[in-house]
Amino acid sequence: MTITIRKSLAALTILGAASLGLVAAAPAQASALGNVPSCVSLWQKSGKITKTGYAYNGCGVRMNMKIVWAHGSDGRCWSVAPRETISSTVSRGPRTFDGAKYC
C-alpha cells in the first residue's frame, strides 16, 4: 500500500511539473505570433532581396490588423474583411516576421 501511494505521488509530481512547463512556454509562443486570434493564418515568403509577411482573415468578422516585423517598423494598419489577405514586404537582413496584431 505504501509503495503504491509513493508511486502515485511521484507520478503526480512529474505530471504537475510537466504541465507547469507547458503553461510557462505558451505565452512565449503566443507573443511570437502577435495578438490576433487563431482563425488568422500567418506565413512568410523570402526572396533574394526581400521577404513578405502575410495574414489571411479566416474569421467571420472584419478586423483591423497589421503585419509585425522585428528590428524596424511594422506594416500599415488594414481593415481586413473575412477571407481577405494582407501583406507587408521588407528588405531581408535582420528583419524577423513576428506575425500580426490588432491596430
N, C-alpha and C positions, 0 to 999 in steps of 0.2 A: 504494500500500500504506500509506504513512504517513498519507494523508488518511483512509482507511477506518478505521485504528486510532484516529485522533483523533476521528472522528465517533462511533465506538463508545464510547470513553471518555467523551465528552461526554454521550451518551445514558445511560450507566450512572450518571454523576454526577447527572444530573437525576432519573432514576428513584429513585436512592438517597435523594436529598434529599426527594422527594415521599413516599416510604414512611416516612421518619422523621417527617414532618409528620403522617401518618395515625396512627402509633403514639403520638405525643405528644398527639393530640387524643382518642384513645379513652378514657383514664381520666377525662377531664372529663365526657364524655357518660355513662359508666357511673355516676359518682358522682351525677349529676343524677337517676337513677332508683332510687337506693338500692342494696341489695346482693342483692336477690332474683334468682333465675335468669330467663332469658328466657322460660321457659314460663309465667310470671306476667304477665298482661295488666294494664296500668295506664292509667287515664284519669281525667279530672275533668270535672265539670259545674259551671258557675257560674250562680247565680241573681242576683236583685237585691240580696239581703241576705246570702246565704251561698254557699259553694262546697263541693262534696263531692268527695273523692278516693276512687277505687275500686281494688281489686286482686282479680283473678279468678285462682284457682289452677288453671291448666291443666296442672299437673304431675301425675304419678301417685302422689304421696306427700303425706301430711299434713305441714304445716309451720307453725311459729309465726312470724307476721309482723304488722307494724303499718304504718299509713299515716304517712308522714313529711311534716311541714309545716315550712317555714322561718319564722323570726320568731315563734316561740311553741312551745307543747307539741305533741307528736305524738299520734296516735290511740292507743287502748289496744291491748295485745297480744292477738291472737286465735290460737287453734289452728284452722287452716283445712284442711278436708278437700279432696281433689281435686274439682273442678267447683263449688266454693263461692266466693262473692264477699263481701268485707268492704268497709266504707265508713267514712269519718270526715268529719263536717261541721264547718266552722269559719265564722266570720263573714268577710265579704270585707274587703278592706283590704290591708294589707301582706303578708298570708299568701301563700305560694307553695307549690304542690303539688310535692313533691320525690320522689314515688314511694312505694315501700315498702321495708322492710328486715326482716331477721330480728330476733326478740326472744326 
